[in-house]
Amino acid sequence: MTLEKQGAPAEDVLAELAALRAADLPTHGGRTWAYVYDSGLAGLDALAHRAAEAVTGLNGLDPTVFPSLLTMENEVVAAAARLLGGGPGTVGTVTSGGTESILLAVKAARDGRHDVERPQLVAPVTAHAAFAKAAEYFRVELVPVEVDPVTFRPDPADVAAAITDRTVLVVASAPSYAHGVIDPVVEIAAVAAERGVRCHVDACIGGWVLPFWRRLGVPMPGFDLSVPGVTSLSVDLHKYAYAPKGTSVLLHRDAELRRSQYFAFADWPGYSMINATMQSTKSAAPLAAAWAVLRHLGEEGYLALAEQTLAATRTLIAGVEAVEGLRVLGPPQASLVAFGAADDGPDLFVLADELTVRGWYVQPQFALGALPTNLHLTVTAASAPKIEPFLADLRDAVAAAHAHGPVAVDAGIVEWLRTLDPSTLTSEEFGGLLAAGGLAPGDGGGAFALPARMAEINALLAAAPPRLRERLLIEFFGLLYTP
């Protein structure tokens, strides 16, 4: 793209955008089982878009200039605090997403303990990758805690054993993304409090649905700010609050805990800088859209959506368990369902391809130690009418995957992968791996044409050790994002 001397008419630009969007996965309709959260409610998107449009010129940098944004943020935070066990002193911040909320929680914990050299972060291996990102960004040592290979939960005793005098934060998930199970938050928070360490609950996925499931009678372990020892919690509004991306809320038990989250700087000749988030200039559109959606749906609206999601999740779990060769992992306690293959089951990467052919997108997840390869499904309110059609196609796809047979990576390639050093990977070695995975250069310079079926690519990535897989993904993304 180059800037034309004469700009294009607005209608032509929008038509071009629509043509580009034609290649995207559908964000509505219940066929995309990852990345999107669809309420299925007519008019909700239009409301959010109108609210966003009303504030597109506003800047969230300075709340004294645009007090409407301050009012909306405080109201959104108050709603989240009330839903998630916050008390009178609970404070919070609206962020751009779960990752930013997690980054800020780690920063606040680190900067709240200036007496600690080489600070540590204790987290189960199932904790979201955003904690590893935060550890890398803020130079905090990540101390992983193994989980049970059947329940996918950490033992609180193992968490306690991992805490040292350098620990500034302990993490629990409600639920963990990979398997949809809730960590033993009550016990983990207790061992953290005993050592005087902050405890953050990642409820980015579950925070806006689990409280409503509890109201529907689902037995629910303690996981929110009502649990003694939990000092902060993150919840995404662009997930089960069904607000547009990206909006999340980071809650702290009190203002003292939040203070070290802020960045302030006055030692320069410009305006005195004060930021609550990673951003300075901050779009007002996501906040206004989230505020409008929360105001419109209210408690009864969210309860109805949660009931639909609960019914869909239960039907999906029962249906997958009834398919020969598959097994649901966990079992899940939230609206995330991961299923693996039995010993005589299908190749899951092939199965994912077969589901894609039938119009469904599911998310493959790689094995980690004793934790098995699986396919991941995110259930939303819009999934309810799609469960039975999906299960019918799943049964058909399993039969097709058996007929296709498993994908095998050549033993020589596997041995070659073991010899590669991620830190010194050359462009020639990366090119060889692309060729082995069936990725051929396209006509667009650095662009590559992805094959229609991804099983071979996923099998190759699965054979690579995690550090090498990270480097391969970095190299590949670098090629994708080359104009």
C-alpha positions, -999 to 999 in steps of 0.1 A, spaced: 0 0 0 11 35 -8 -7 68 -1 -25 78 -33 -22 113 -45 -60 115 -46 -78 97 -17 -105 70 -24 -142 76 -18 -154 64 15 -177 38 0 -148 23 -20 -127 21 12 -154 4 31 -160 -20 2 -123 -29 2 -124 -35 39 -154 -58 35 -135 -77 9 -105 -81 32 -128 -93 60 -142 -121 38 -111 -141 46 -116 -139 84 -132 -165 106 -167 -157 116 -170 -138 149 -207 -146 153 -228 -177 149 -210 -202 172 -187 -219 147 -154 -203 159 -145 -219 192 -116 -196 202 -108 -159 202 -143 -146 200 -172 -142 225 -207 -140 210 -237 -133 231 -260 -141 202 -281 -110 211 -294 -89 182 -285 -52 185 -258 -56 212 -230 -49 188 -248 -19 174 -252 -5 209 -215 -9 216 -205 6 183 -227 37 189 -213 42 224 -177 39 210 -185 63 182 -197 89 207 -163 91 223 -138 84 195 -122 119 199 -117 116 237 -84 107 253 -82 86 285 -49 101 294 -62 129 316 -95 122 335 -97 159 346 -102 169 309 -128 143 301 -148 136 333 -173 114 314 -145 88 311 -137 90 348 -174 84 357 -177 54 333 -145 38 345 -155 41 381 -189 27 374 -174 -3 355 -149 -10 382 -176 -7 409 -197 -32 390 -168 -57 387 -159 -52 424 -194 -60 436 -197 -90 413 -163 -104 425 -164 -101 462 -148 -67 466 -153 -47 498 -157 -10 505 -120 -3 499 -117 -22 466 -102 -2 437 -95 -10 401 -85 1 367 -99 -6 332 -72 -19 309 -69 -30 273 -72 -67 280 -63 -96 303 -26 -94 294 -23 -58 304 -42 -65 336 -17 -93 344 13 -71 334 1 -44 358 -6 -69 386 30 -82 383 44 -47 381 25 -36 412 37 -66 431 73 -61 421 74 -23 427 55 -28 460 86 -47 473 116 -25 466 134 -44 494 135 -76 473 164 -81 450 159 -105 421 121 -108 427 103 -140 420 68 -149 407 53 -183 417 28 -197 392 14 -231 382 26 -242 347 -10 -239 337 -11 -201 344 -16 -180 314 14 -172 292 9 -135 301 26 -141 334 57 -153 316 55 -122 294 52 -100 326 82 -118 341 103 -112 310 92 -75 307 97 -67 344 128 -88 350 110 -110 375 121 -147 379 92 -170 370 91 -200 393 68 -227 378 48 -252 399 39 -285 383 2 -296 383 -15 -330 387 -16 -346 352 -52 -357 358 -68 -328 376 -45 -301 361 -44 -283 394 -14 -275 416 -10 -289 451 -10 -260 475 18 -277 494 39 -274 462 30 -238 459 40 -232 495 73 -249 490 81 -227 460 77 -195 479 109 -179 491 120 -146 507 123 -133 471 87 -141 461 66 -110 454 35 -126 439 17 -160 438 -7 -168 410 -39 -188 408 -63 -192 379 -101 -193 379 -101 -211 356 -69 -219 338 -72 -213 301 -58 -246 289 -82 -269 306 -109 -248 322 -103 -260 358 -102 -237 389 -71 -238 410 -74 -243 447 -75 -205 453 -85 -206 489 -56 -228 499 -31 -210 476 -41 -176 489 -37 -188 525 -2 -200 520 7 -167 503 -8 -147 531 11 -168 556 43 -157 540 32 -121 536 31 -123 498 5 -109 474 -18 -134 456 -33 -126 422 -63 -145 407 -65 -146 370 -102 -147 364 -100 -131 330 -120 -159 315 -142 -169 344 -148 -137 363 -179 -126 345 -196 -160 342 -187 -181 373 -205 -158 397 -237 -162 377 -232 -199 375 -230 -199 413 -264 -181 414 -278 -208 391 -268 -234 417 -235 -247 404 -212 -256 432 -183 -232 430 -151 -230 451 -140 -197 465 -120 -178 439 -126 -140 442 -117 -111 464 -140 -125 492 -113 -151 497 -88 -141 525 -54 -135 511 -64 -127 475 -50 -92 469 -58 -86 432 -79 -101 405 -83 -96 367 -115 -101 347 -120 -94 310 -151 -76 299 -145 -85 263 -151 -122 272 -182 -131 291 -194 -95 297 -197 -96 258 -181 -61 254 -160 -53 224 -122 -59 225 -103 -48 244 -115 -42 279 -104 -58 311 -106 -48 348 -77 -52 373 -90 -51 409 -70 -45 440 -82 -52 475 -72 -16 485 -56 16 472 -23 8 490 -18 -23 468 -27 -4 436 -4 25 443 27 8 429 8 0 397 10 37 387 37 54 367 43 91 374 71 113 361 76 151 366 113 155 360 110 169 325 98 203 311 65 189 297 33 181 314 36 160 346 29 124 335 7 101 355 -5 68 340 -26 40 356 -19 16 328 8 7 303 -7 32 279 -6 70 281 -29 81 253 -58 56 258 -88 51 235 -121 59 252 -140 37 227 -136 3 244 -144 18 279 -176 35 266 -187 4 247 -182 -18 277 -200 6 300 -229 7 276 -231 -31 273 -230 -35 311 -257 -9 316 -279 -24 289 -277 -61 300 -277 -57 338 -277 -87 362 -307 -104 348 -294 -102 312 -261 -117 323 -278 -144 343 -298 -154 312 -266 -155 291 -248 -175 317 -277 -200 319 -275 -205 281 -237 -209 283 -240 -234 312 -265 -256 293 -244 -255 262 -213 -264 281 -230 -294 298 -244 -307 265 -210 -303 248 -192 -322 276 -217 -350 276 -216 -352 238 -178 -353 235 -175 -379 262 -199 -401 242 -176 -400 211 -155 -432 210 -118 -423 211 -121 -389 228 -120 -380 265 -128 -347 282 -99 -334 303 -103 -320 338 -133 -322 341 -138 -285 333 -154 -263 359 -161 -233 335 -171 -227 300 -138 -239 285 -137 -275 273 -105 -294 264 -106 -329 251 -78 -354 242 -76 -387 225 -77 -421 240 -50 -446 232 -69 -458 202 -83 -423 194 -77 -402 163 -48 -379 156 -60 -347 171 -42 -325 146 -59 -343 118 -92 -341 136 -88 -303 139 -83 -302 101 -114 -324 95 -135 -300 117 -121 -270 97 -133 -287 65 -167 -290 80 -168 -253 90 -157 -254 126 -126 -238 141 -111 -255 172 -78 -246 189 -51 -273 191 -30 -272 222 4 -289 225 15 -314 252 37 -302 280 54 -329 300 27 -352 313 0 -328 302 -15 -342 269 -21 -327 235 -58 -316 232 -83 -296 213 -97 -265 231 -133 -251 228 -146 -218 242 -183 -220 248 -204 -189 247 -242 -181 248 -243 -182 210 -229 -218 211 -262 -233 224 -280 -239 191 -247 -251 175 -239 -279 200 -258 -307 183 -246 -298 148 -211 -296 161 -213 -330 178 -227 -346 146 -198 -332 126 -174 -342 154 -184 -378 151 -181 -377 113 -147 -359 116 -134 -386 140 -142 -413 115 -125 -393 88 -94 -387 110 -92 -425 116 -94 -432 79 -67 -406 72 -44 -420 99 -20 -401 121 6 -376 108 41 -388 114 71 -364 115 101 -380 98 125 -394 125 154 -377 108 137 -343 111 129 -350 148 166 -358 154 176 -326 135 152 -305 156 170 -318 187 203 -305 174 191 -269 167 200 -241 192 171 -216 194 195 -188 202 216 -193 171 190 -205 146 200 -194 111 178 -183 82 189 -214 63 178 -237 92 145 -219 94 140 -222 57 146 -259 59 120 -262 87 95 -242 65 101 -266 37 97 -296 60 64 -282 71 51 -276 36 53 -238 37 63 -224 4 72 -188 -4 43 -170 -20 43 -142 -45 43 -115 -19 80 -113 -11 83 -123 25 47 -137 26 41 -175 29 11 -195 17 -3 -215 45 -15 -250 35 -52 -258 37 -45 -285 63 -24 -277 93 -18 -312 108 17 -315 94 26 -280 107 12 -288 141 30 -321 143 63 -305 134 58 -278 161 48 -305 186 81 -323 179 101 -291 186 111 -284 222 92 -254 237 122 -229 234 127 -239 198 90 -236 191 91 -201 205 119 -191 182 102 -207 151 70 -188 159 90 -155 162 107 -161 129 74 -170 112 56 -140 126 84 -118 115 78 -131 80 40 -126 82 44 -90 94 67 -80 65 50 -55 41 
